[in-house]
Amino acid sequence: MSKNCQFGLTIFNQSHRINELHTEGRTHWAMPAEEHDFDFLGINVPSTYQQGLIPDGEEPPWGFLRVVATARERFGFKAGLLDAHRLWLQPEQIGAQIKAAGAKLVGLNPTSVNVPEAIAIARICDRIGVPYILGGIHATLGLSNAVQDFPKAFAIVRGNGEVAIGEILSVAFRGAEKRLPGIWYQGQNLLPVTEYAPKLAPDDIPMIRQDVYIEEPLYRHTIYHAGAFKEVREATLFVTYGCPFECTFCASPIMVNRGNDVPYARPEVSRILDEVEHVVSGLGADAVYFLDDMAFISGGNIRDFYLGLESRSLLGKFMWRGLTRAPVILRRDFNDEVMGMMQASGAWKIALGVESGNDIVLKRIKKKVATHQVVQAVQKLVRFGIQPKGFFVLGFPGETRSQIEDTVRFIADLKTIGMTEAGIFQFKPYPGTEEFGLLMAERPDLVPQLSYLKRTYTDLAGRARESAENHVWLPDDLRIAEIPSGEVRTYITGALEAFYGFGLSGGLTSPCV
């Protein structure tokens, strides 16, 4: 889902398509643009129901970018990325691009909601005789399902792909032995693949040179800041690994192998500064969006970042936004001096994962946040001139009407104390999450009704697909909460209308929900 909302006064002009002039006259549309005959071509699989709803320019496939850069710069293979999602490519176009790029091995990265699109690309690969591998969310959350969905895959990776890609390409092209855990190879029994692939520390992953790997790395859009509208040239950054928390509705605890591995890692501040300097001084960005769940987790992180920007003469040259949690903002080391440094470093918007306005629900989903902390964090951000945004979820399993109404009231209360933007979502259980496991155990009859997991299309641009609203919303008569999903939907649209002060025409396909 989108991390932005079209209905607020803080973000406008979000519809985005990659400029066709960038690809005109090129033999292929993969990056790096000047290369061909790739040993490995990663394909960012289109997520068709998001196209046209979520800005294509906002979030490049950072996990895949790390894999491609590592394959090239650490293991010495010719690797590239075809961003088929942001280019809105159809299956036959993707097949033509695979041929034009001279790809010897293709990589796919499906999530829970775009498996059909990935299967369509896999069939193209089978037809033109190019082997493919699989990694990412779908492969990690359910390896056995991934093997069933992609039985002809050369290899499937569970967990991070940066180390695994080196072995897979060496096996494919150099006759190397299969040694690493977390990789299923064609014809192998699933039983040995119970571990995760090894991972690199963030400092050891090659820095992503965005002009080399990303088509149109700067996303131009308009924001409302300091009482005026302003167009920015925003670059995204993803600098950390994982998340230190274990919310029951989130895939992160499974993705990071929580309990058996380090769930969160952060590079040295010098590496973060290098990445900022690359996009600001090198590419001309005047805004940065840290996509990490938590790029900064302590006051010391903020202090080091501020002082580093000062030493590199970067203060005042860009603004930035990011995500965190209320208790982080309330930490003792986030004192007034540090908050001032945060604002002076360019912070203009911080999004908080609030989820619920009911403390019983927050405890149930293991949020480790209380409503009074959210209020205090919003007030603190406002006091230092930083716009607070909140993410909320309605319709958790067993959630009562009264608890949902608590959240609706809480959203309104937060607006009165300065929250400027709200993203409100309907709860959906995704495979691999703790909530999905509970649902499978307690209410397996509901799983076949989750339409967003069962989509089939023939046209990746959406002309022959089901309408997006069928995947934005659960079926109206489905009961995951104590009230039907249709009523949850009404509460969401009502809360959005109240927050932004006008009706949601076409709100069924809003990225806010």
C-alpha positions in Angstrom: 0.0 0.0 0.0 1.0 3.6 -0.4 2.6 5.5 2.3 1.0 8.7 1.0 -2.5 10.0 0.7 -3.9 12.0 -2.2 -6.7 13.6 -0.2 -4.4 15.6 2.2 -3.0 19.0 1.7 0.6 17.8 2.1 1.0 15.8 -1.1 -0.3 16.6 -4.6 0.4 15.7 -8.2 1.2 12.1 -7.4 0.2 10.5 -10.7 3.5 9.6 -12.3 4.8 7.7 -15.3 8.4 7.3 -16.4 9.1 9.6 -19.2 9.1 7.7 -22.5 11.9 9.9 -23.8 14.3 8.2 -21.3 13.8 4.9 -23.2 13.5 6.2 -26.7 16.2 4.9 -29.1 17.6 2.4 -26.6 18.1 -1.2 -27.5 16.6 -2.2 -24.2 15.0 -0.5 -21.2 17.0 -2.2 -18.4 19.5 -0.4 -16.2 22.5 0.1 -16.6 21.2 1.4 -19.9 24.5 1.2 -21.8 25.1 -2.6 -21.1 23.7 -5.7 -22.7 24.1 -9.5 -22.6 23.3 -9.6 -18.9 24.3 -12.7 -17.0 21.4 -11.7 -14.6 18.4 -9.5 -15.3 16.2 -8.7 -12.3 12.6 -7.9 -13.3 10.6 -5.8 -10.9 7.3 -7.6 -11.3 4.3 -5.3 -12.0 1.8 -5.0 -9.3 -1.1 -4.1 -11.5 -3.7 -3.1 -9.0 -1.3 -0.4 -7.6 -0.6 1.1 -11.0 -2.4 4.4 -11.3 -3.1 4.4 -7.6 0.3 4.6 -6.1 2.9 7.0 -7.6 5.3 4.9 -9.7 8.1 7.3 -9.2 8.1 7.1 -5.4 9.5 3.7 -4.4 12.0 1.9 -6.6 12.6 -1.8 -5.7 15.3 -1.3 -3.2 15.7 -5.0 -2.2 16.2 -6.0 -5.8 18.5 -3.0 -6.4 20.7 -4.3 -3.6 20.8 -7.8 -5.1 21.7 -6.5 -8.6 24.4 -4.1 -7.3 26.0 -6.9 -5.2 26.0 -9.3 -8.2 27.8 -6.7 -10.2 30.2 -5.1 -7.8 30.9 -7.9 -5.3 30.7 -11.0 -7.5 31.7 -9.6 -10.9 28.6 -10.6 -13.0 26.9 -8.5 -15.6 23.7 -7.8 -13.8 20.9 -5.3 -14.5 17.3 -4.4 -13.5 14.2 -4.0 -15.7 11.7 -2.0 -13.7 8.6 -3.5 -15.4 6.3 -2.1 -12.7 7.3 1.5 -13.2 7.5 1.1 -17.0 4.0 -0.5 -17.1 5.2 -3.3 -19.3 3.0 -6.1 -20.6 4.1 -9.8 -20.7 5.0 -9.8 -24.3 6.9 -6.5 -23.9 8.8 -8.0 -21.0 9.7 -11.0 -23.1 11.0 -8.7 -25.8 13.0 -6.8 -23.3 14.6 -10.0 -22.0 15.7 -10.8 -25.5 16.8 -7.3 -26.3 18.9 -7.2 -23.1 20.5 -10.6 -23.9 19.6 -11.9 -20.5 20.9 -15.3 -19.6 19.1 -15.7 -16.3 16.1 -13.7 -15.1 15.1 -12.9 -11.5 11.5 -12.3 -10.2 10.4 -10.7 -7.0 6.6 -11.3 -6.4 4.9 -10.2 -3.3 1.7 -11.8 -1.9 -0.5 -9.7 -4.3 1.2 -9.9 -7.6 2.0 -13.6 -7.9 -0.3 -13.9 -11.0 1.8 -11.3 -12.8 5.0 -13.1 -11.9 3.6 -16.4 -13.1 2.8 -14.7 -16.5 6.4 -13.6 -16.8 7.7 -17.0 -15.8 5.7 -18.6 -18.6 7.2 -16.1 -21.0 10.7 -17.1 -19.8 9.8 -20.8 -20.3 8.6 -20.1 -23.8 11.7 -18.2 -24.9 14.0 -20.6 -23.1 15.5 -18.3 -20.5 15.8 -19.7 -16.9 14.5 -17.7 -14.0 15.0 -17.6 -10.2 12.7 -16.2 -7.5 13.2 -14.2 -4.3 11.6 -11.6 -2.1 8.5 -11.6 -0.1 6.5 -14.5 -1.6 9.5 -16.8 -1.6 10.4 -16.0 1.9 7.0 -16.1 3.5 6.0 -19.4 2.0 8.8 -21.4 0.2 6.5 -24.4 -0.4 3.9 -22.2 -2.0 6.5 -20.5 -4.1 7.7 -23.9 -5.4 4.2 -24.9 -6.2 3.6 -21.6 -8.0 6.9 -21.6 -9.9 7.9 -25.3 -10.3 10.3 -24.6 -13.2 12.3 -22.0 -11.3 16.1 -22.7 -11.5 16.3 -21.6 -7.8 14.2 -19.9 -5.1 15.7 -17.9 -2.3 14.4 -17.7 1.2 15.5 -14.5 2.9 18.0 -11.9 1.7 19.4 -12.4 -1.8 22.7 -10.5 -1.8 24.8 -13.4 -0.8 22.6 -16.0 -2.5 22.8 -14.4 -5.9 26.6 -14.9 -5.9 26.2 -18.7 -5.4 23.3 -19.0 -7.8 25.1 -17.3 -10.7 28.3 -19.2 -9.9 26.4 -22.5 -10.0 24.7 -21.4 -13.3 27.8 -20.1 -15.1 30.9 -21.2 -13.3 30.1 -24.8 -12.2 30.3 -23.9 -8.5 28.9 -26.2 -5.8 25.6 -25.7 -4.1 26.5 -24.9 -0.5 24.5 -22.1 1.0 21.5 -22.6 3.2 18.2 -20.9 2.2 18.3 -21.7 -1.5 16.0 -24.3 -3.2 17.3 -25.6 -6.5 15.3 -27.2 -9.3 14.6 -30.9 -8.4 15.7 -30.5 -4.8 13.6 -31.8 -1.9 12.1 -29.0 0.2 13.1 -30.5 3.5 16.7 -29.1 3.5 15.5 -25.6 2.9 14.4 -24.7 6.4 17.0 -22.0 7.0 17.4 -18.5 5.6 20.0 -17.4 3.1 22.9 -15.6 4.8 22.9 -11.8 4.6 25.4 -9.0 4.3 25.6 -6.2 6.9 24.3 -2.9 5.5 27.8 -1.4 5.3 28.9 -4.4 3.1 26.2 -4.0 0.5 27.4 -1.9 -2.4 26.0 1.6 -2.4 23.2 2.0 -5.0 24.4 4.6 -7.6 20.9 5.7 -8.5 21.9 7.3 -11.8 23.2 3.9 -12.9 20.5 1.6 -11.5 17.2 3.5 -11.3 15.2 4.9 -14.2 14.3 8.5 -13.3 15.6 8.4 -9.7 14.2 11.8 -8.9 10.5 12.0 -8.2 9.0 15.4 -8.9 5.9 16.3 -6.9 4.3 19.1 -4.9 4.2 19.3 -1.2 2.7 21.8 1.3 5.3 23.0 3.7 5.8 26.1 5.8 2.5 27.6 4.6 3.2 27.3 0.9 3.1 24.8 -2.0 6.5 23.7 -3.2 7.6 21.4 -6.0 10.4 19.1 -4.9 12.8 16.7 -6.7 12.8 13.8 -4.2 15.1 10.8 -4.1 14.3 7.7 -2.1 16.8 6.0 0.2 16.7 2.7 2.0 19.7 2.5 4.4 18.8 -0.1 7.1 17.8 -3.7 7.3 14.7 -5.1 8.9 12.7 -3.8 11.9 13.3 -4.3 15.6 9.6 -4.9 16.4 7.1 -7.8 15.9 3.7 -6.5 15.1 1.3 -9.5 14.4 -0.1 -8.1 11.2 3.3 -7.3 9.6 5.5 -9.6 7.5 8.8 -8.1 8.8 9.3 -10.6 11.7 9.2 -13.5 9.2 11.2 -11.7 6.5 14.1 -10.9 9.0 14.0 -14.4 10.6 13.2 -12.8 14.0 14.2 -15.1 16.9 17.1 -16.7 15.0 18.9 -13.7 13.5 19.5 -10.0 14.1 16.1 -8.4 13.2 17.5 -4.9 12.5 20.8 -3.5 11.4 21.9 0.0 10.6 25.0 1.2 8.7 27.6 3.7 10.0 26.4 7.3 9.7 29.2 7.9 7.1 27.5 5.4 4.7 24.1 7.2 5.1 25.8 10.5 4.5 27.5 9.1 1.4 24.1 8.1 0.0 22.6 11.5 0.8 25.5 13.3 -0.8 25.1 11.1 -3.9 21.5 12.1 -4.5 21.7 15.7 -3.3 25.1 16.9 -4.7 25.3 14.3 -7.4 21.8 14.1 -8.8 20.3 17.4 -7.7 17.7 16.2 -5.3 16.3 18.8 -2.9 14.3 16.3 -0.9 14.9 12.8 0.4 12.4 10.1 1.5 13.9 7.5 3.9 11.7 4.4 3.2 13.1 2.5 6.1 10.7 1.4 8.9 13.1 3.2 11.2 16.1 5.0 9.7 16.9 6.8 13.0 16.3 5.0 16.3 18.1 7.2 18.8 19.0 10.8 19.6 22.6 9.9 18.9 21.7 8.9 15.4 20.1 12.3 14.8 23.0 14.1 16.3 25.5 12.2 14.2 23.5 12.8 11.1 23.2 16.5 11.7 26.9 17.0 12.5 27.8 14.9 9.4 25.6 17.0 7.2 27.2 20.1 8.7 30.8 18.8 8.0 29.9 18.1 4.4 28.2 21.4 3.8 24.8 19.7 3.2 22.7 21.5 5.8 19.9 23.5 4.2 20.3 21.9 0.8 17.5 19.4 1.1 14.6 18.4 3.3 13.7 14.9 4.3 10.8 12.7 5.6 10.7 9.3 7.1 8.9 6.8 9.4 9.3 5.9 13.1 7.3 5.1 16.2 5.9 7.3 18.9 8.1 5.9 21.8 11.2 6.6 19.7 10.3 10.3 19.5 9.7 10.2 23.3 13.0 8.7 24.2 15.0 10.7 26.7 17.8 11.2 24.3 15.4 12.9 21.9 15.7 16.1 24.0 15.0 19.6 22.8 18.6 20.0 21.5 18.3 16.8 19.4 14.8 17.7 18.2 16.2 21.1 17.0 19.0 19.3 15.2 16.4 17.0 13.6 14.4 19.9 12.3 17.6 21.8 11.2 18.8 18.7 9.3 15.8 19.1 7.1 13.1 16.9 8.7 9.7 18.2 7.6 7.5 15.1 8.0 7.6 12.1 10.2 5.1 9.3 9.8 4.1 7.3 12.9 2.7 3.8 12.8 -0.3 4.3 15.1 -2.7 1.6 13.9 -5.3 1.8 16.6 -6.8 4.3 19.1 -7.7 1.6 21.5 -5.0 0.4 24.0 -6.4 -3.1 24.2 -6.1 -3.6 20.4 -2.6 -2.1 20.5 -1.6 -4.7 23.1 -3.2 -7.5 21.2 -1.2 -6.7 17.9 2.0 -6.4 19.9 2.5 -2.8 18.8 4.3 -1.8 22.0 2.8 1.7 21.7 0.1 3.3 23.9 -2.3 6.0 22.8 -1.0 8.6 25.3 2.5 8.1 23.7 1.1 8.9 20.3 -0.5 12.1 21.6 2.7 13.2 23.2 4.8 12.3 20.1 2.5 14.3 17.8 2.6 17.3 20.1 6.4 17.1 20.3 6.8 17.0 16.5 4.4 19.9 16.0 6.3 21.9 18.6 9.5 21.6 16.5 7.8 22.4 13.2 7.7 18.8 11.8 4.5 17.6 10.3 3.2 14.4 11.9 1.5 11.7 9.8 -0.3 8.7 11.1 -1.0 5.2 9.7 -4.1 3.5 11.0 -5.7 0.1 10.5 -9.4 -0.8 11.1 -10.9 -4.2 11.3 -8.3 -6.3 13.2 -9.5 -9.9 14.0 -12.1 -9.7 16.8 -12.0 -5.9 16.9 -15.4 -4.6 18.2 -17.4 -1.7 16.9 -16.6 0.2 20.0 -12.8 -0.3 19.5 -13.1 0.8 15.8 -15.0 3.9 16.9 -12.2 4.6 19.4 -9.8 4.8 16.5 -12.0 7.0 14.4 -12.3 9.4 17.4 -8.6 9.2 18.0 -7.8 10.2 14.4 -10.0 13.2 14.8 -8.4 14.1 18.1 -4.9 13.9 16.6 -5.9 16.2 13.8 -6.9 18.8 16.4 -3.5 18.7 18.0 -1.6 19.0 14.7 -1.5 15.7 12.7 -1.5 16.8 9.1 -2.0 13.5 7.3 -3.7 10.2 7.9 -3.4 6.9 6.0 -6.3 4.6 7.0 -6.3 1.0 5.9 -8.5 -2.0 6.2 -6.9 -4.9 7.9 -5.9 -7.7 5.6 -4.1 -10.9 6.7 -1.1 -11.7 4.5 0.6 -15.1 4.3 3.5 -15.5 6.6 2.2 -13.0 9.2 1.2 -14.1 12.7 -2.3 -12.9 12.0 -2.6 -15.1 8.9 -1.4 -18.1 10.9 -4.1 -17.5 13.5 -6.7 -17.1 10.8 -5.7 -20.4 9.2 -5.9 -22.1 12.5 -9.2 -20.6 13.8 -11.1 -19.6 10.6 -9.8 -21.4 7.6 -13.1 -20.9 5.9 -12.3 -17.2 5.5 -9.1 -17.7 3.5 -10.7 -18.5 0.1 -12.6 -15.2 0.4 -9.5 -13.1 0.4 -9.8 -11.9 -3.1 -6.6 -9.9 -3.1 -4.7 -13.3 -2.9 -6.6 -14.9 -5.8 -6.4 -12.5 -8.7 -5.9 -13.7 -12.3 -5.3 -11.4 -15.2 -4.1 -11.6 -18.8 -3.2 -7.9 -19.1 -0.7 -6.5 -16.7 -1.8 -2.9 -17.3 -5.2 -3.8 -15.9 -7.5 -3.6 -18.9 -8.5 -7.3 -18.5 -8.3 -7.5 -14.7 -10.8 -7.2 -12.0 -11.3 -3.7 -10.8 -8.8 -2.4 -8.2 -11.5 -1.8 -5.6 -12.0 -5.6 -5.2 -8.4 -5.7 -3.9 -8.5 -2.5 -1.9 -11.4 -3.8 0.1 -12.4 -7.1 1.6 -15.8 -8.5 0.6 -18.5 -6.6 2.4 -20.0 -9.6 4.2 -16.7 -11.0 5.4 -16.3 -11.0 9.2 -12.7 -10.8 10.4 -13.6 -8.1 13.0 -16.8 -8.5 15.0 -18.6 -6.3 12.4 -18.8 -7.1 8.6 -16.0 -5.7 6.4 -18.5 -3.5 4.6 -19.1 -1.6 7.8 -15.4 -1.4 8.4 -15.1 0.1 5.0 -17.8 2.7 5.9 -15.9 3.7 9.0 -12.7 4.2 7.0 -14.2 6.4 4.3 -16.1 8.3 7.0 -12.9 8.9 8.9 -11.0 10.1 5.8 -13.8 12.4 4.9 -13.9 13.9 8.4 -10.1 14.3 8.5 -9.8 16.0 5.1 -13.1 17.8 5.1 -14.6 16.6 1.8 -16.2 13.6 0.3 -14.2 10.9 -1.4 -15.4 10.7 -5.0 -13.7 7.6 -6.4 -12.5 6.8 -2.9 -12.9 3.1 -3.4 -9.6 3.1 -5.3 -7.8 5.6 -3.1 -4.3 4.8 -2.1 -5.2 6.0 1.3 -7.2 2.8 1.9 
